Every structure is written in structure tokens, then in C-alpha cells.
Amino acid sequence: RSGRVESKLISIRNRDRDDRFAFLFEANLQTAVDGEYTFFVTSDDGSRITVDGKTVVDNDGVHGEGEPVSGKVQLTKGSHKLRIAMFELSGGEALHAAWSGIRERFRWRCTGFW
């Protein structure tokens, strides 16, 4: 199934089941200036953030929600392809992601059920 997210909220609530599912969110990320950007994710189970096809954060594996995992990447001003992928095997479900840059900070409120 696919759909469009109309706000800054991405959610894993719109699913058919509580276990054995995956989500892929894709967006164009607009950066205002050249510089180093940091991406953060925490999830139950695995997740990954890629920017322009490069893995920036790899939080793969079967695990509960823990401390955020982060990664940094140099980006130029302009548009960049952002992908946030996650999967859930069993147990709790959660996804939280954020990014920050020189003059920018954004937190996706990506939630599931705990």
C-alpha cells in the first residue's frame, strides 16, 4: 500500500497488523545552506535513514526501542532525496526520527503503539 503524507507527521499507525510489517517514507529534503547535517532515529525494531542513496543512520536488527542512533553527512544547499525505512518483527512498535543542521532543526513525530 502507498499513500501521501500531507504534514510533517509521519506515522506507523496506518497499518494492517501489529507485527511483521515494514514502512518506507520518501521525501525531498530542502536544505538552506551547505554544511554538516545530523540525522537521528530510534525504533522498535530496525530502521535506516538514507540521504541521496547513502546510508547515514543504520539502526538495523531485531531490538526494542533504545537510545537514538545518529549519523552525520555533508550536504549542499538544495534538494536531497530522503528515505526512512523501518520494520517490525514482533512486540512493541515505534519510530522516531529527527535531523538538525546549521540553522535548521526538525523532528518527525513518528509514533506507533507501545
N, C-alpha and C positions, 0 to 999 in steps of 0.2 A: 504494500500500500504506500502511496506517496501523497503529500499534501504541501501546503504553503503555510509558513508561519508569518503572521501579519504584524507581530510586535517583537520586542526584544526578549520575549519569553519563549524559550524552547522547553518542551516538556516531554517526559516519557509516560505521562498518564494516559495518552491516547493509544492504548494497546489492546490486543485481543486476549492476552493472558498475563499471568503474574510471573511465570518462569519460562525460560528458553525463548527469549526474544532478543532482537537487536534493533538499534536505531542508527541512522546516518543523517546528520544535519549538514547541509551545504549552504554557504553564503559567500557573498563578496564582501570582504573586509576593506573598508576605506581608511587608510592611514593619512594623517595630516602632515607628517614630517618624516624625513629619513631618520632612522635610528634603531636602537635595540628595543624589542618588544618581548614581554614575558607573558607566557600563557600558563594557566593553572587548571588542573582538573582533579576531581575526586569522584569515585564511582564505586558502585557495587553491581556488577563485577567489573570487567575490564573496559578500558576506554583508550582512545588515542586522538590527538589533535594534530592535523597536518595543515601546513600553510604552503600554498603553491606546490603541492606534491611532496613536500619534505616533512618527515615526521619531526615535530617539535616536542611533543609530550607523548610518552609511551607508558601507559598505566595498564598494560595487558595482564591477563591472568584471572584466575578464579579467586576472589577475595572479597571481604567486606569493605565497607566504606572506611577509609582511613584518612590520614593527613593528606593535604593536597600535594600532587606531584607537579613539578614545573619544568619549563624549558624556555630557552631564550633563542631569538632569531633576529638577525638584522633585516629590516625591511626598508624599502624606499617608499617615498610618498606616492600614494595612489591606491589602486585596486589590487587585492590579493585574494586568491581562492582559499577559503577556509572550510575545513571538514572536521566535524566532531563525530566520532563513531563510538558506540558503546554496545556491550552485550550483557545479558543477564542469564545466568545458568539456573540458579535456584536461590531461595532465601530472600533477603531484602533487596530492594531496588532503589538506586539513587544515581543521580548525575548532577554535578555542579561544575561549572566552568567559568573562567574569567580571563581577562587579559589586561595588560597595562603597558603604556608606552610613555614617551617623554611628556606629552601633555594630555594624555588620554587614559582613562580608566573605565572599564566596562565589566560588569558582572552579569552573566546569564543566570537567571534564576531557573535552573533546570532541576526539577524535583520529581521524585517518584513517591512511593509509599514506603514508610519504614515500619 
